[in-house]
């Protein structure tokens, strides 16, 4: 029978999970668009600074080249516009921007021969 998970949790398909056992550039299902393409495991972060508070969001999964580019620019835009508006966020946001860029560049290099 169908069993409901608690609110706020996701029951991931074990075949789609980002793990070290998934070969980089191997054909797999992109966890963003769901298409069968060459994928690479990536993780992006963005920060929202709110003077004395901050929120951090991240996305992690096996992504195709197209979705990787889309999520990279989405998260970089949020970092640029919403990131540096807090005390701690002034320090954290540039760190996230550098790590996102390194992750994006390494992911696209691994998928350099992939068809989009």
DSSP file (Angstrom, degrees, kcal/mol; ACC not computed):
  #  RESIDUE AA STRUCTURE BP1 BP2  ACC     N-H-->O    O-->H-N    N-H-->O    O-->H-N    TCO  KAPPA ALPHA  PHI   PSI    X-CA   Y-CA   Z-CA
    1    1 A X              0   0    0      0, 0.0     2,-0.3     0, 0.0     0, 0.0   0.000 360.0 360.0 360.0 160.0    0.0    0.0    0.0
    2    2 A X        -     0   0    0      1,-0.0     2,-0.5     2,-0.0     0, 0.0  -0.549 360.0-159.8 -74.5 131.1    1.1    3.6   -0.5
    3    3 A X        -     0   0    0     -2,-0.3     2,-0.3     0, 0.0    -1,-0.0  -0.962  11.0-135.2-117.3 126.2    2.8    5.1    2.6
    4    4 A X        -     0   0    0     -2,-0.5     2,-0.2     1,-0.0     3,-0.1  -0.579  13.7-138.5 -82.3 139.2    3.0    8.9    3.1
    5    5 A X        -     0   0    0     -2,-0.3     3,-0.1     1,-0.1     4,-0.1  -0.607  35.9 -87.7 -88.2 155.5    6.2   10.5    4.2
    6    6 A X    >   -     0   0    0     -2,-0.2     3,-1.6     1,-0.1    -1,-0.1  -0.236  59.0 -83.4 -59.1 153.3    6.2   13.3    6.7
    7    7 A X  T 3  S+     0   0    0      1,-0.2    -1,-0.1    -3,-0.1     3,-0.1  -0.321 114.4  26.3 -60.3 136.0    5.8   16.8    5.3
    8    8 A X  T 3  S+     0   0    0      1,-0.3     2,-0.3    -3,-0.1    -1,-0.2   0.406  97.5 105.6  93.3  -1.9    9.0   18.3    4.1
    9    9 A X    <   -     0   0    0     -3,-1.6     2,-0.4    -4,-0.1    -1,-0.3  -0.786  55.5-146.8-110.1 157.5   10.9   15.1    3.3
   10   10 A X        -     0   0    0     -2,-0.3     2,-1.0    -3,-0.1    -4,-0.1  -0.966   8.6-144.5-122.0 137.1   11.6   13.6   -0.1
   11   11 A X        -     0   0    0     -2,-0.4     3,-0.0    -6,-0.0    -2,-0.0  -0.795  30.8-155.2 -98.5  90.4   11.7    9.9   -0.9
   12   12 A X        -     0   0    0     -2,-1.0     2,-0.5     1,-0.1     5,-0.1  -0.294  19.2-112.7 -71.2 150.6   14.5    9.9   -3.5
   13   13 A X    >>  -     0   0    0      1,-0.1     3,-2.0     2,-0.0     4,-0.6  -0.712  22.9-139.9 -75.7 122.0   14.9    7.2   -6.1
   14   14 A X  T 34 S+     0   0    0     -2,-0.5     3,-0.5     1,-0.3    -1,-0.1   0.745  99.9  62.6 -59.8 -22.2   18.1    5.4   -5.2
   15   15 A X  T 34 S+     0   0    0      1,-0.2    -1,-0.3     3,-0.0    14,-0.2   0.733 107.1  43.7 -72.7 -21.4   19.0    5.1   -8.9
   16   16 A X  T <4 S+     0   0    0     -3,-2.0    46,-0.5    12,-0.1    -1,-0.2   0.452  84.0 121.8-102.7  -2.3   19.1    8.9   -9.2
   17   17 A X     <  -     0   0    0     -4,-0.6     2,-0.6    -3,-0.5     5,-0.1  -0.340  66.7-118.7 -68.8 140.7   21.0    9.8   -6.0
   18   18 A X        +     0   0    0     42,-0.1     2,-0.3    24,-0.1    -1,-0.1  -0.679  53.9 147.3 -76.3 120.3   24.3   11.7   -6.3
   19   19 A X    >   -     0   0    0     -2,-0.6     3,-1.6     1,-0.0    22,-0.1  -0.978  62.9-105.8-150.7 160.2   27.0    9.4   -4.9
   20   20 A X  T 3  S+     0   0    0     -2,-0.3     4,-0.1     1,-0.3    -1,-0.0   0.750 115.4  65.6 -60.6 -21.7   30.7    8.7   -5.4
   21   21 A X  T 3  S+     0   0    0      2,-0.1     2,-0.5    -3,-0.0    -1,-0.3   0.731  80.1  92.0 -74.9 -20.4   29.7    5.4   -7.1
   22   22 A X  S <  S-     0   0    0     -3,-1.6     2,-0.2    -5,-0.1    19,-0.2  -0.631  84.1-124.9 -75.5 123.7   28.0    7.3  -10.0
   23   23 A X    >   -     0   0    0     -2,-0.5     3,-1.7     4,-0.1    16,-0.2  -0.468  23.6-112.6 -71.6 136.6   30.5    7.7  -12.7
   24   24 A X  T 3  S+     0   0    0      1,-0.3    16,-0.2    -2,-0.2     3,-0.1  -0.488 102.3  14.5 -68.1 133.3   31.1   11.2  -13.8
   25   25 A X  T 3  S+     0   0    0     14,-2.5    -1,-0.3     1,-0.3    15,-0.1   0.454  94.6 137.2  81.4  -0.1   29.9   11.7  -17.4
   26   26 A X    <   -     0   0    0     -3,-1.7    13,-1.7    13,-0.4    -1,-0.3  -0.454  66.5 -94.6 -76.8 152.8   27.9    8.4  -17.3
   27   27 A X  E     +A   38   0A   0     11,-0.2     2,-0.3    -2,-0.1    11,-0.2  -0.493  67.6 136.0 -66.9 131.6   24.5    8.3  -18.8
   28   28 A X  E     -A   37   0A   0      9,-2.7     9,-2.6    -2,-0.2     2,-0.5  -0.957  58.8 -75.5-163.4 175.4   21.9    8.9  -16.1
   29   29 A X  E     -A   36   0A   0     -2,-0.3     7,-0.2     7,-0.2     2,-0.2  -0.739  44.7-125.2 -87.2 123.4   18.8   10.8  -15.3
   30   30 A X     >  -     0   0    0      5,-2.8     4,-1.3    -2,-0.5    33,-0.2  -0.493  13.7-143.7 -64.4 131.4   19.3   14.5  -14.6
   31   31 A X  T  4 S+     0   0    0     31,-2.9    -1,-0.1    -2,-0.2    32,-0.1   0.522  94.6  46.0 -80.3  -3.9   17.7   15.2  -11.2
   32   32 A X  T  4 S+     0   0    0     30,-0.3    -1,-0.1     3,-0.1    31,-0.1   0.853 129.5  15.8 -98.9 -55.5   16.5   18.6  -12.3
   33   33 A X  T  4 S-     0   0    0      2,-0.1    -2,-0.2    31,-0.0    30,-0.1   0.712  91.6-131.6 -94.7 -22.1   14.9   18.1  -15.7
   34   34 A X     <  +     0   0    0     -4,-1.3     2,-0.1     1,-0.3    -3,-0.1   0.475  57.1 138.7  86.2   1.8   14.6   14.3  -15.6
   35   35 A X        -     0   0    0     -6,-0.1    -5,-2.8     1,-0.1     2,-0.9  -0.484  61.7-111.7 -80.0 151.3   16.1   13.7  -19.1
   36   36 A X  E     +A   29   0A   0     -7,-0.2     2,-0.3    -2,-0.1    -7,-0.2  -0.749  66.0 127.1 -82.2 109.3   18.5   10.8  -19.8
   37   37 A X  E     -A   28   0A   0     -9,-2.6    -9,-2.7    -2,-0.9     2,-0.3  -0.884  69.0 -69.4-148.3 175.4   21.9   12.6  -20.4
   38   38 A X  E     -A   27   0A   0     77,-0.3    27,-0.4    -2,-0.3     2,-0.3  -0.629  61.1-169.0 -71.8 133.6   25.4   12.6  -19.3
   39   39 A X        -     0   0    0    -13,-1.7   -14,-2.5    -2,-0.3   -13,-0.4  -0.826  20.4-159.8-127.2 163.0   25.5   13.9  -15.7
   40   40 A X  E     -B   63   0B   0     23,-1.8    23,-2.3    -2,-0.3     2,-0.4  -0.996  30.3-112.4-139.6 137.9   27.9   15.1  -13.2
   41   41 A X  E     +B   62   0B   0     -2,-0.3     2,-0.3    21,-0.2    21,-0.2  -0.588  48.2 164.8 -73.6 126.7   27.4   15.4   -9.4
   42   42 A X  E     -B   61   0B   0     19,-2.4    19,-2.2    -2,-0.4     2,-0.3  -0.925  26.2-157.1-137.8 162.1   27.3   19.1   -8.3
   43   43 A X  E     -B   60   0B   0     -2,-0.3     2,-0.3    17,-0.2    17,-0.2  -0.962  11.2-173.4-143.8 124.6   26.3   21.2   -5.3
   44   44 A X  E     -B   59   0B   0     15,-2.5    15,-2.3    -2,-0.3     2,-0.3  -0.896   4.4-162.5-118.2 149.2   25.5   24.9   -5.4
   45   45 A X  E     -B   58   0B   0     -2,-0.3     2,-0.3    51,-0.3    13,-0.2  -0.922   5.8-172.6-125.8 150.8   24.8   27.3   -2.5
   46   46 A X  E     -B   57   0B   0     11,-2.6    11,-2.7    -2,-0.3     2,-0.4  -0.991  10.3-150.2-141.3 153.6   23.1   30.7   -2.2
   47   47 A X  E     -B   56   0B   0     -2,-0.3     2,-0.5     9,-0.2     9,-0.2  -0.928   4.2-158.6-123.2 140.0   22.9   33.0    0.8
   48   48 A X  E     -B   55   0B   0      7,-2.9     7,-2.2    -2,-0.4     2,-0.4  -0.963  16.2-154.1-118.8 112.1   20.2   35.5    1.7
   49   49 A X  E     -B   54   0B   0     33,-2.6     5,-0.2    -2,-0.5    37,-0.2  -0.695  15.0-179.7 -88.3 135.7   21.5   38.2    4.1
   50   50 A X  E >   -B   53   0B   0      3,-2.9     3,-2.2    -2,-0.4     2,-2.1  -0.521  51.9 -98.3-134.3  66.1   19.0   39.9    6.4
   51   51 A X  B 3  S+c   86   0C   0     34,-3.4    36,-1.9     1,-0.3    37,-0.2  -0.308 115.4   8.9  54.5 -75.5   20.9   42.4    8.5
   52   52 A X  T 3  S+     0   0    0     -2,-2.1    -1,-0.3    34,-0.2     2,-0.2   0.558 131.4  50.3-108.3 -10.4   21.2   40.2   11.6
   53   53 A X  E <   -B   50   0B   0     -3,-2.2    -3,-2.9    34,-0.0     2,-0.3  -0.708  62.4-167.3-116.9 171.1   19.9   36.9   10.2
   54   54 A X  E     -B   49   0B   0     -2,-0.2     2,-0.4    -5,-0.2    -5,-0.2  -0.983  10.8-147.9-155.6 154.8   20.7   34.9    7.1
   55   55 A X  E     -B   48   0B   0     -7,-2.2    -7,-2.9    -2,-0.3     2,-0.4  -0.974  10.7-160.2-123.0 139.9   19.3   32.0    5.2
   56   56 A X  E     -B   47   0B   0     -2,-0.4     2,-0.3    -9,-0.2    -9,-0.2  -0.978   9.4-178.4-121.4 132.5   21.3   29.4    3.2
   57   57 A X  E     -B   46   0B   0    -11,-2.7   -11,-2.6    -2,-0.4     2,-0.3  -0.937   3.4-179.8-124.8 150.3   19.9   27.3    0.5
   58   58 A X  E     -B   45   0B   0     -2,-0.3     2,-0.4   -13,-0.2   -13,-0.2  -0.981  16.5-153.7-146.3 158.6   21.7   24.6   -1.5
   59   59 A X  E     +B   44   0B   0    -15,-2.3   -15,-2.5    -2,-0.3     2,-0.4  -1.000  16.2 179.3-133.5 134.8   20.9   22.1   -4.3
   60   60 A X  E     +B   43   0B   0     -2,-0.4     2,-0.3   -17,-0.2   -17,-0.2  -0.999  25.2  94.2-137.8 135.8   22.9   18.9   -4.8
   61   61 A X  E    S-B   42   0B   0    -19,-2.2   -19,-2.4    -2,-0.4     2,-0.7  -0.962  73.6 -58.3 168.8 178.7   22.5   16.2   -7.4
   62   62 A X  E     -B   41   0B   0    -46,-0.5   -31,-2.9    -2,-0.3     2,-0.3  -0.778  60.3-178.7 -84.6 118.4   23.4   14.7  -10.7
   63   63 A X  E     -B   40   0B   0    -23,-2.3   -23,-1.8    -2,-0.7     2,-0.1  -0.911  25.1-127.0-124.5 148.1   22.8   17.4  -13.3
   64   64 A X     >  -     0   0    0     -2,-0.3     4,-2.5   -25,-0.2     5,-0.2  -0.339  41.1 -97.8 -78.6 171.3   23.2   17.6  -17.1
   65   65 A X  H  > S+     0   0    0    -27,-0.4     4,-2.1     1,-0.2     5,-0.2   0.881 121.9  50.1 -59.9 -42.1   25.1   20.4  -18.6
   66   66 A X  H  > S+     0   0    0      2,-0.2     4,-2.1     1,-0.2    -1,-0.2   0.930 114.1  42.7 -65.2 -47.6   22.0   22.5  -19.4
   67   67 A X  H  > S+     0   0    0      2,-0.2     4,-2.9     1,-0.2     5,-0.3   0.858 111.2  56.4 -68.9 -35.3   20.6   22.3  -15.9
   68   68 A X  H  X S+     0   0    0     -4,-2.5     4,-2.3     2,-0.2    -1,-0.2   0.932 109.8  45.5 -60.9 -45.5   24.0   22.9  -14.3
   69   69 A X  H  X S+     0   0    0     -4,-2.1     4,-2.2     2,-0.2     5,-0.2   0.918 113.9  49.7 -62.8 -44.2   24.3   26.1  -16.2
   70   70 A X  H  X S+     0   0    0     -4,-2.1     4,-2.0     1,-0.2    -2,-0.2   0.930 114.3  42.9 -61.8 -48.3   20.8   27.2  -15.3
   71   71 A X  H  X S+     0   0    0     -4,-2.9     4,-2.7     2,-0.2     5,-0.2   0.863 110.8  56.5 -69.1 -35.9   21.2   26.5  -11.6
   72   72 A X  H  X S+     0   0    0     -4,-2.3     4,-2.5    -5,-0.3    -2,-0.2   0.958 112.0  41.2 -59.6 -50.6   24.6   28.1  -11.5
   73   73 A X  H  X S+     0   0    0     -4,-2.2     4,-2.2     2,-0.2    -1,-0.2   0.844 113.8  53.8 -69.7 -32.6   23.3   31.4  -12.9
   74   74 A X  H  X S+     0   0    0     -4,-2.0     4,-1.9    -5,-0.2    -1,-0.2   0.946 114.0  41.3 -62.5 -47.9   20.2   31.2  -10.7
   75   75 A X  H  X S+     0   0    0     -4,-2.7     4,-2.1     2,-0.2   -28,-0.2   0.856 114.3  51.7 -71.5 -34.8   22.2   30.8   -7.6
   76   76 A X  H  X S+     0   0    0     -4,-2.5     4,-2.6    -5,-0.2    -1,-0.2   0.896 109.0  51.4 -67.9 -39.3   24.9   33.3   -8.6
   77   77 A X  H  X S+     0   0    0     -4,-2.2     4,-2.5     2,-0.2     5,-0.3   0.911 110.8  47.8 -62.1 -42.8   22.1   35.9   -9.3
   78   78 A X  H  X>S+     0   0    0     -4,-1.9     4,-2.7     2,-0.2     5,-0.7   0.891 111.6  51.0 -65.4 -38.8   20.6   35.3   -5.9
   79   79 A X  I  X>S+     0   0    0     -4,-2.1     4,-1.2     3,-0.2     5,-0.6   0.927 113.0  45.7 -62.9 -43.7   24.0   35.6   -4.2
   80   80 A X  I  <5S+     0   0    0     -4,-2.6     4,-0.3     3,-0.2    -2,-0.2   0.904 123.9  32.0 -67.0 -41.8   24.7   38.9   -6.0
   81   81 A X  I  <5S+     0   0    0     -4,-2.5    -2,-0.2    -5,-0.2    -3,-0.2   0.879 136.2  18.7 -85.4 -39.9   21.3   40.5   -5.3
   82   82 A X  I ><5S+     0   0    0     -4,-2.7   -33,-2.6    -5,-0.3     3,-0.6   0.550 106.8  79.9-110.0 -10.5   20.3   39.0   -1.9
   83   83 A X  I 3<<S+     0   0    0     -4,-1.2     2,-0.2    -5,-0.7    10,-0.2   0.948  83.8  48.0 -71.2 -55.0   23.6   37.7   -0.4
   84   84 A X  T 3 <S+     0   0    0     -5,-0.6     2,-0.3    -4,-0.3    -1,-0.2   0.142  76.5 105.8 -84.9  25.5   25.7   40.5    1.1
   85   85 A X  S <  S+     0   0    0     -3,-0.6   -34,-3.4    -2,-0.2     2,-0.3  -0.182  71.9  56.7 -97.6  42.6   23.0   42.3    3.2
   86   86 A X  B  > S-c   51   0C   0     -2,-0.3     4,-1.2   -36,-0.2   -34,-0.2  -0.976  86.3-104.2-159.5 170.1   24.0   41.1    6.6
   87   87 A X  T  4 S+     0   0    0    -36,-1.9     4,-0.4    -2,-0.3     3,-0.3   0.963 120.9  28.2 -66.1 -54.9   26.9   41.0    9.0
   88   88 A X  T >> S+     0   0    0    -37,-0.2     4,-2.2     1,-0.2     3,-1.4   0.825 113.9  66.8 -75.6 -32.0   28.0   37.4    8.5
   89   89 A X  H 3> S+     0   0    0      1,-0.3     4,-2.3     2,-0.2     5,-0.3   0.764  87.3  67.1 -63.9 -26.2   26.7   37.3    4.9
   90   90 A X  H 3< S+     0   0    0     -4,-1.2     4,-0.4    -3,-0.3    -1,-0.3   0.830 112.4  34.0 -62.2 -30.3   29.3   39.8    3.8
   91   91 A X  H <> S+     0   0    0     -3,-1.4     4,-0.9    -4,-0.4    -2,-0.2   0.859 120.3  47.6 -89.4 -42.5   31.9   37.0    4.5
   92   92 A X  H  X S+     0   0    0     -4,-2.2     4,-2.4     1,-0.2     5,-0.2   0.881 102.0  62.0 -71.7 -40.4   29.9   34.0    3.6
   93   93 A X  H  X S+     0   0    0     -4,-2.3     4,-2.4     1,-0.2    -1,-0.2   0.909 103.2  47.4 -58.9 -48.0   28.5   35.1    0.2
   94   94 A X  H  > S+     0   0    0     -4,-0.4     4,-2.1    -5,-0.3    -1,-0.2   0.868 111.1  53.5 -62.2 -32.7   31.9   35.6   -1.6
   95   95 A X  H  X S+     0   0    0     -4,-0.9     4,-2.5     2,-0.2    -2,-0.2   0.931 109.9  47.0 -64.4 -44.9   32.9   32.1   -0.3
   96   96 A X  H  X S+     0   0    0     -4,-2.4     4,-2.7     1,-0.2   -51,-0.3   0.886 110.5  53.4 -63.0 -38.7   29.7   30.6   -1.8
   97   97 A X  H  X S+     0   0    0     -4,-2.4     4,-1.9    -5,-0.2    -1,-0.2   0.902 111.1  45.4 -64.7 -40.3   30.3   32.4   -5.1
   98   98 A X  H  X S+     0   0    0     -4,-2.1     4,-2.5     2,-0.2    -2,-0.2   0.936 114.6  47.0 -68.2 -46.1   33.9   31.1   -5.4
   99   99 A X  H  X S+     0   0    0     -4,-2.5     4,-2.5     1,-0.2    -2,-0.2   0.889 111.8  51.4 -65.7 -37.5   32.9   27.5   -4.5
  100  100 A X  H  X S+     0   0    0     -4,-2.7     4,-2.6    -5,-0.2    -1,-0.2   0.909 111.1  48.5 -62.5 -40.9   29.9   27.6   -6.9
  101  101 A X  H  X S+     0   0    0     -4,-1.9     4,-2.7    -5,-0.2     5,-0.2   0.916 111.9  48.0 -66.8 -42.9   32.2   28.8   -9.7
  102  102 A X  H  X S+     0   0    0     -4,-2.5     4,-2.4     2,-0.2     5,-0.2   0.923 113.9  47.8 -62.4 -44.1   34.8   26.1   -9.0
  103  103 A X  H  X S+     0   0    0     -4,-2.5     4,-2.3    -5,-0.2    -2,-0.2   0.913 113.5  47.8 -63.0 -43.6   32.0   23.5   -8.9
  104  104 A X  H  X S+     0   0    0     -4,-2.6     4,-2.6     2,-0.2     5,-0.2   0.933 113.1  46.6 -64.4 -47.1   30.5   24.8  -12.1
  105  105 A X  H  X S+     0   0    0     -4,-2.7     4,-2.0     1,-0.2    -2,-0.2   0.921 115.0  46.0 -63.5 -44.2   33.8   24.9  -14.0
  106  106 A X  H  X S+     0   0    0     -4,-2.4     4,-1.9    -5,-0.2    -1,-0.2   0.892 113.6  50.1 -67.1 -37.6   34.9   21.5  -12.9
  107  107 A X  H  X S+     0   0    0     -4,-2.3     4,-1.2    -5,-0.2    -2,-0.2   0.902 111.5  46.9 -66.4 -41.1   31.4   20.0  -13.7
  108  108 A X  H  < S+     0   0    0     -4,-2.6    -1,-0.2     1,-0.2    -2,-0.2   0.836 110.2  53.6 -71.6 -31.0   31.4   21.5  -17.2
  109  109 A X  H >< S+     0   0    0     -4,-2.0     3,-1.4    -5,-0.2    -1,-0.2   0.901 107.2  51.2 -66.7 -39.4   34.9   20.3  -17.9
  110  110 A X  H 3< S+     0   0    0     -4,-1.9     3,-0.3     1,-0.3    -1,-0.2   0.814 117.1  40.7 -65.8 -28.7   33.9   16.8  -16.9
  111  111 A X  T >< S+     0   0    0     -4,-1.2     3,-1.6     1,-0.2    -1,-0.3  -0.014  77.1 125.2-106.9  29.1   31.0   17.1  -19.4
  112  112 A X  T <  S+     0   0    0     -3,-1.4    -1,-0.2     1,-0.3    -2,-0.1   0.812  78.9  41.2 -61.3 -32.0   32.9   18.9  -22.1
  113  113 A X  T 3  S+     0   0    0     -3,-0.3    -1,-0.3    -4,-0.2     2,-0.1   0.364  90.0 120.3 -96.4   5.8   32.0   16.3  -24.7
  114  114 A X    <   -     0   0    0     -3,-1.6     2,-0.4     1,-0.1    -3,-0.1  -0.416  65.0-121.4 -75.0 145.6   28.4   15.9  -23.6
  115  115 A X              0   0    0      1,-0.1   -77,-0.3    -2,-0.1   -50,-0.2  -0.684 360.0 360.0 -83.1 134.8   25.5   16.6  -26.0
  116  116 A X              0   0    0     -2,-0.4    -1,-0.1   -51,-0.1   -50,-0.0   0.462 360.0 360.0 -90.0 360.0   23.1   19.3  -24.7
